[in-house]
Amino acid sequence: IRGPSKDLHSGMYGGAAMNPVRVLARIIAGLHDDAGRITVPGFYDGVEELPGAIRAQWQALGTASGQTITTTGQTRSGDTLVIEGVTFSATDGASEVTATLGTLTLRDLGDGRVDVVTPAEYPIRVSTRGPDETPVTISVVLRQDGLRMIASGAPDAIDYDIGADEVSFELASTDLGGQPAQVTASVVLGTVAGALKAGGAGPLSQTMSLGAEAMRLSVEGRDPSEAAEFSMVSEARDLSMQVDAALAPDMSKTDVSELLRDGFRFAGGYRIGANTYTIRSHDAQQQVEISGAADGASVDLSLDAAAMRYGVAVDGFDVTLA
């Protein structure tokens, strides 16, 4: 943008001489139309609409996992699709899990990848019954600061790259048969990175890797009737998890034998580096404290129609009982 070669007084030249700031403002304002689409000629050349097959595959995966995905509506503006009222729910008849996301935003990056934006926090509700058929309702709040999720691939093999500065789960409330339980708990994961592949080897296959630089687990509970209190704090470094699974067509079945006959299989491993923990409890009669540390630990588990295999290893384990 080129303007006058010298300053012009607005009282004499204002309106007659075009101000470069006005020109720039008009250019910026004209970059989008009323629907939000970019107006630069040729900008969308070669950019495909979000394939309906991808959305259909996501819904098929949810149904195959015994889940239901519902929405209240969607709007498209340029390269962005906003889906409103997103709710995920899963039930096996006796228990139900519901996550209310609210708004899910999908933005086409123009190179075959889609930026998936979810809310910074949303509630998760679990309803089930205890061993004595007492109704149990647990409410959890999931927070994901700085979450980054990019989807790519083909409709039958979608890859997700995931990262977050911090992910936390906080127990908001626990209801036992209509009575609130005096329990608080939280899990905080720092510097999270992972990848998920849905499909590829088969329409119901999933592989996942997830890692975090640090974890802190905190639990506190009270039972006023017994004058008892309980607390646990655990911290760990360098966490990692790998999963390779094939889902059965109906994952809501509670009979594991049926799931295995339907093709379900699972293989996974969990590892942590240096970790510490402290457990304290006391009541009217006694007080107990257990503290410990380990240089590292791992758990491996695989399950298919032929066998179940598992292994546990701990390195440099130390425990103190007081």
N, C-alpha and C positions, 0 to 999 in steps of 0.2 A: 504494500500500500504506500503510495507516494502522495504527500500533501503539499501545502504551500512551503516555499523555501525559507520563510521566516514566520515568526509569531504574528498572528492577526488578532486584533482586539475584537472580542465577541460583540461588543456594543455597536460596532460599525459593520463587521463582516459576518456576524453570526447568522446562520441560515442561508446566506448567499454563497459563502465558501464552504465546501464540504469538509467537515472535521474528520480526520482519519479514524478517530475513536468511534464515530458514528458508523463509518464504513465497516470497521471491524465488527462492531456489534451486530450489524445487519447480516454479515457473513456467518457469524456464529449462530445467530438466531435461525438462519435459513438452512442449517445443516440437517435439521430434522423436520419432518412434516407433522401434521396434527396427530397422526397415528404413531409417531415415534420412529418411523423409518428414516434412514439416512438418505438424503436427497442427492448426494454426489453421484453424477452419472457414471455408470459402470461399477459402482461399489459392490453390488451384489452379484456381479457376473461370476459364475462358477460356484456360487454358494448354494448348496441344496437345503431345502426345508428339512427340519428334523423328521427323520423317517418314522412313519407310524408304526413300522415293524419293531422299532426299538422300544417304543412305549408299550406295545403289545407284549413284548418279551418280558419287560419288567413286571407287568401284571401277571403273566403266566408263571414267572418264578415265584411271585407272592402266593398265588393259588397253590402251586406245587408244594410250598413249604407249610401248607395248612394256614395260610394267612389271607386276610382280606384287606384290600387297599381301596379306600373311598375318597372322593373329592367332591367339592361343591361347585366347582367351575374353573374355567381357565381363560386367560386372555393372552393374545400375542401382540407384541409391539416390536417391529423390526426383527432383529435377530434374537429376541428374548421371549420365552414362553413362561408365564406365571401361572402356577396351578394353586388354587385356593382350597382351603379346608381339607388338607391332606391328613388322613388318619390311617394308621396301620394297626390291625388287630389280628390276634391269633388265638385259637381256642381248641382244646381237645375234648370239650364237653364238661370237664370238671374244673378246668382252670382257664383263665383268659388274661391276655396281655394286650394292652392298648397304649399306643404312642400317638399323641396328638401333635403333629408337626405344625399345622396351620398353613403356612405358605412355603411352597417349593418353587425355586426359580431356576430355569434352565436357559443358559445363554450359549448360542452357537458361536464358537471362536473362529469359524471359517476355515479351519484346517483339518476337519474331521473330528475335532474334540469338542466336548460340551462342558461348560463350567456349571457345576451343580451347587446351588447355594441353599442351605437349610438354615432355620433360625438358630441364633446363638444359644438358645436354651429352649427346652420343651419338656412337658411332663410325660411320665410313663406310669401306668397303673396296672397292678397285678392283683387279680382276684382269684382265690383258690380256697381250699378247705384243709384244715389240719387233720392229724391222725384221728381225732375224736369228732370229725365232721364240723368243727367250729369254723365259721366263715372267717377268712383272713383277707384283708385288703392292705396292700402296700403301695405307697405312692413315692415315686422317685423323680428327681429333677436332673436331667442331663444337661450339662453345660459344655460348650465346645468353643473355646476362645481361639480366634484366628484359624478357623477350620478352612481347609482348601480341599476341594474334591473335583477331579477332572475325569470325565468319562470319555472313552474312545473305543475304537474297534468296530466290529460288524454286529448286526442285530442278533446273531446267534453266538457271539463271543464278545461280551462287553468287558473292557478293562476299566477299573477305577483306581486312580492314584489319589491317596488320601494323606493329608498332613494337618497338624494342629499344634498351636503353641501349648495348649493345655486342654485336657478333657477331664471332667469330673462328674461323678455320680453322687448325689446327696439324697439320703433317705429323708423324705419330707414328713411322712407319717406312717404308722402301722396300727391297724385296727384289728383286734382279736375279739370276734363275737360281739361287736358293738362297743367294746371298751378300748380306749387308746393305750397302746403300750409305750412305756417310757424308755424308748430306744432311739439313739441317734447314731448315724453312720455316714461315712463319706469315703470315697476313693478318688484320688487325684493323680492323673498321669501327666507328666511333663514332657514336652517336645515329642509328639507322637508322629509316626510316619508309617504308612502301610500301602498295600496293594491288594485288590480283589479282582479276580477273574470269574465272571459268571458265564457258563457255557464253554464252548470250545471242544472239549473231549466228548461232550454230550449236552443236550438241552438242560439237564438238571445237575450238571457238575459245577462245583465251586472250589476254587483254591484261594487262599488268603495268607498274607504275611503281615504282621503288625509288630511294631517295636516302639518302645518308650525309653527315654533316658532315665526317668525316675518315677517312682510310685510311692504314695503315702496312703495307708489305710488306717482309719480311726473308727473305733466302735465304743459306745458307752451305753450302759443299760442300768435301770434301777427297778427294784421290786419292793415298794414300800411295805407290803404285807409281811415280808421276811426281813426288812431292814437290810437288804442286800444291794450291793453295787458291783458292777463289772466294767472293766475298760480294757481295751487293747489298742496298741499303736504299733504299726509295722512300716518300715521304710526299706526300699530296695532300689538298686541301680541296674541299668542295662537289661531291660525286659524285652523278650522277643517271643513270638508265637507264630507257628506255621500250621495251616490246616489244608488238607486235600480231602474233599468229600464228594460223594454222589448222592443226591437226594432221591427218595422214593416219590412216585407220583402224588401220594397223599401222606404228607408228613404229620398229619394230625392224629394218626393211629397211635395208641398208647402201648400196643404189643410190639416189643422190639423184634420178636421173631418174624412177625408179619412184615415189618419194615425191611428186614434183611432179605426176606424172600422176594420183596418188591425191588431189590437192587440197591438198598441203602448201604453205604460204606463210609468209614471215617478213618482218617489217619492224621494225627496231630502231635505237636510237641510244644512245650512251654519251658522257657529258660529265664532265670534271673541271675544277676551278678551278686555282689556283696549285699547282704540284707541283715536287718536287725528287727527284733520285736520285743515288746514288753506287755505282759498280761497281768492285770491286777484284779483281785476280787476279795470282797470281805462281807461278812454278815455279823450277826450278834455274837457268834462263837469264835470265829477265826478270821485271819487275814492271810492271803497268799499272794506272792509275787513271783512270776516266772519271766526271766529275760534270757535272750539268746541271740546268737549271730551265726552267720555262715558266709563262706567266701563265694558260694554259688550253689544253685540247685537246678534240677531239670526233671520234667515229667513227660513221658512219651506214652501215647495210647493209640492203638489201631483196632478197628472192629469191622468185620465183614461176615459173610455167611459161613466162612470156614472156621474162624477163631477170633478170640480177643487177646491182644498182646499189650502188655504195659510194662513200664520200667520207671523207677524213681532213683535219682542219684543226688547226694548232698556232699559238698566239699567243705572241709574245715568247719564242721558243726560244733558249736559250744552252747551250753545251756546252764542256767543257774536257777535254783529253786530256793525261795526264802519263805 
